[in-house]
């Protein structure tokens, strides 16, 4: 809603008002202004629109989350580097259901910009591993899965990682018909 530089200017102005209130011996007002300035400092590091988009995604409302993300006109100018990473991460999550090539671009850009939580980074790498596996790039998928496993310290993605590894094993086995060997003869 506010530009990132405007948030810092507002925070500094409110802190100055708080200092003035402390000098006037209005301690309660000063404390209230300090708390108010902390909101703008928090919103400098955590963009309010991205937070609202996260809430929509938690409710699995993809169109609502896309609507919030579309309100960010120029992410490079209005967001800090980590926020740009989350902007791309959220777009990648939404697009991954329909367009894997575009989702891959979003996830790679999110990883390069950085995500502050290891679980989010692991989820992005897990999605990239799934995309790489669907494009028959098994080595890349394996390295991404290994990196995702290392980043998932609380084992929140453990089931998904195991499922992906099982799918990779099945994809690596030669296809055989029931009751017949690979050469066409009967198996006993």
Secondary structure as GFF3:
##gff-version 3
##sequence-region A 1 188
A	DSSP	alpha_helix	4	23	.	.	.	ID=ss1
A	DSSP	alpha_helix	27	45	.	.	.	ID=ss2
A	DSSP	alpha_helix	48	58	.	.	.	ID=ss3
A	DSSP	alpha_helix	62	70	.	.	.	ID=ss4
A	DSSP	alpha_helix	75	78	.	.	.	ID=ss5
A	DSSP	alpha_helix	81	95	.	.	.	ID=ss6
A	DSSP	alpha_helix	100	113	.	.	.	ID=ss7
A	DSSP	alpha_helix	118	134	.	.	.	ID=ss8
A	DSSP	alpha_helix	138	151	.	.	.	ID=ss9
A	DSSP	alpha_helix	158	172	.	.	.	ID=ss10
###
